[in-house]
C-alpha cells in the first residue's frame, strides 16, 4: 500500500513557475513508477509526466520543454517543476504510483490545485 500527498499548488501568473511535490509512504518507493496527471474543469484526467523506477522519463507533448519530473528515492518524493506556465495548464494535479512495469496506476493522491492567471 502506498499513500501519496501532494503539495506546492497555488496561483501564479502566466509565464511563472511552480514546483509540485508528492511525498509517498512506504519503504519500497524506489520500486514504483511515478506519474503526474491533471484534470481541468469539464475535461478528462490526462497524463502529464512520468518517471519509472529505472528513471526513464516521459511527458505529454504540450508540456515538453516546460515541465520537468524528477524523483528523490531517499526522500520518497517525486517532483514536478513547471516553468513557463500557461493559462491552459490550470487544473487539479494528481500524483500517482504503480508497481514498476505495470500498466495501471493504482495509487493516487488527493490532488493540488494549480491556477494560472492570464
MOKA-V696205 format. One record per helix or strand of 3 or more residues. SS is the DSSP state (~ for helix, > for strand). FROM is the first residue (numbers start at 1). LEN is the number of residues. If there is no record, write none. Layout:
# MOKA-V696205
ss->SS from->FROM len->LEN
ss->SS from->FROM len->LEN
This chain:
# MOKA-V696205
ss->> from->4 len->4
ss->> from->10 len->4
ss->> from->18 len->7
ss->~ from->29 len->3
ss->> from->32 len->8
ss->> from->46 len->6
ss->> from->57 len->3
ss->~ from->61 len->3
ss->> from->67 len->6
ss->~ from->73 len->3
ss->> from->77 len->6
ss->~ from->87 len->3
ss->> from->91 len->9
ss->> from->112 len->6
